[in-house]
């Protein structure tokens, strides 16, 4: 039986991503416009999701550049 993980386990919402570093949604969207945010997936309804693995790599890259 091939069980897929629920999307909430694999993908994060913008709110979940913003909660980790403690930034506002507007800051996240500013970062996204400047191409400094983690890669995002745009759903058909316009909502964004971020792969958990991409978010983790993005956070690690910030630590390395600090």
C-alpha positions in Angstrom: 0.0 0.0 0.0 1.4 3.4 -1.0 0.6 5.9 1.6 1.4 9.5 0.9 2.2 11.9 3.7 -0.4 14.6 4.2 0.5 17.9 2.4 0.7 19.6 5.8 3.6 17.4 6.8 5.6 18.0 3.6 4.7 21.6 3.0 4.5 24.6 5.2 2.1 27.6 5.0 3.4 31.2 4.9 2.1 31.6 8.4 4.1 28.6 9.6 7.3 29.9 7.9 6.9 33.3 9.3 6.4 32.0 12.9 9.8 30.3 12.9 12.0 33.4 12.6 9.2 35.6 14.1 8.6 37.9 11.1 5.4 39.3 9.6 3.8 38.2 6.5 4.6 41.5 4.8 8.3 40.9 5.6 8.1 37.4 4.1 6.5 38.9 0.9 9.2 41.6 0.8 11.9 38.8 1.0 10.0 36.9 -1.7 9.9 40.0 -4.0 13.7 40.4 -3.4 14.3 36.7 -4.1 15.6 36.2 -0.6 12.8 33.9 0.6 12.8 30.1 0.4 11.4 28.7 -2.9 7.6 28.6 -2.9 5.0 26.6 -4.6 1.9 28.5 -5.8 -1.3 26.6 -5.5 -4.2 27.0 -8.0 -6.1 29.1 -5.5 -3.1 31.5 -5.2 -1.9 30.3 -1.7 1.8 29.6 -1.3 3.4 26.6 0.2 7.0 26.0 1.1 8.6 22.6 1.1 9.8 21.8 4.6 13.2 20.6 3.3 13.6 23.8 1.3 12.8 25.9 4.3 15.3 24.0 6.4 18.1 24.5 3.8 17.2 28.2 3.6 17.5 28.6 7.4 20.8 26.8 7.3 22.1 29.1 4.6 21.2 32.1 6.7 23.2 30.7 9.6 26.2 30.1 7.4 26.2 33.6 6.1 25.8 35.2 9.5 
